[in-house]
Amino acid sequence: MTRRVAAIDCGTNSIRLLVADLDPAGGTLIDLDRRMRIVRLGQGVDRTGRLAPEALERTFAACVDYAEVIRELGAEQVRFVATSASRDAENRDDFRDGVRKILGVEPEVISGDEEAALSFVGATRELAGTGAVETPYLVVDLGGGSTEFVLGTDRPEAARSVDIGCVRMTERHLRDDPPTPAQVAAAITDIEAALDQVAAVVPLARARTLVGLAGSVTTVAGIALDLPEYDSTTIHHARLTLDQVRTVTARLLASTHAERATIPVLHPGRVDVIAAGALVLRTIMERTGLTEVVVSEHDILDGIAWSEAEAPVGR
């Protein structure tokens, strides 16, 4: 039986909406509306421990627009999931109250492990059973504040979330334009230390296919493919080699903000953080020894939608 659901994923850098018709028995998901807005909710959280008033204002404005779309399309159920920035903030209750008032649902500030599991479902549901890639998968959801690692075949078997997102790494290390070699080296050291934490929980050597999710990864793919504009159909399930990722990363780290802004596939809201995102992806590939990444446009947002479609009505 088809169910119309709405899923909202509010991360450190962006807030995204998916309204879709899902058939759990048939395993099909049909998009009715999928959109994203850069709101930078995590602005300064790593430094201050609080959500900035202007960041909350941007996020609430997006919620107002999303509420209208949800009403127009008649979604039966809505699930709002918030991730890294709102987990870390002292004033997260201000965020929760604002979302509840606008959308009429309680925002779920989920743990890193829950985030990882939803990302895994969203990324692998269409790959499962196709024989197109080897398993186990290592699903890497490279966000703004954190990055989630999930290993599994039919289901998540091991997961870890670490604080090496593109916004956090930019604010913490890549402060100059372009960043200095010392800043890049410091970022790599930070990323490697986080990967040590991951390796203690997730058996990275077992992975046979790396699946990369979220805006940093899809944008690196668009740059590597030299697309004249962002094209999600071309990017979805594209395969990038480590050499391609290295080339894009080197280009981004050597360029200024103005130079990056001229890249046609690069969303204006990612111009200042994409170099850090590419660096995280490159370091992950080098550390794991996986020389190819399968890029997925389907991620935690799709996982949220599936969780709602398969949940009891009125949950």
Secondary structure, DSSP 8 states (H G I E B T S, - for coil): --EEEEEEEE-SSEEEEEEEEEETTTTEEEEEEEEEEE--TTTTHHHHSS--HHHHHHHHHHHHHHHHHHHHHT-SEEEEEE-HHHHH-TTHHHHHHHHHHHHSS--EE--HHHHHHHHHHHHHTTTTTS-SS-SSEEEEEE-SS-EEEEEESSSEEEEEEES--HHHHHHHT--SSS--HHHHHHHHHHHHHHHHHHHTTS-GGG--EEEEESHHHHHHHHHHTT-SS--HHHHTT-EEEHHHHHHHHHHHHHS-HHHHTT-TTS-GGGTTTHHHHHHHHHHHHHHHT--EEEEES-SHHHHHHHHHHTS-TT-
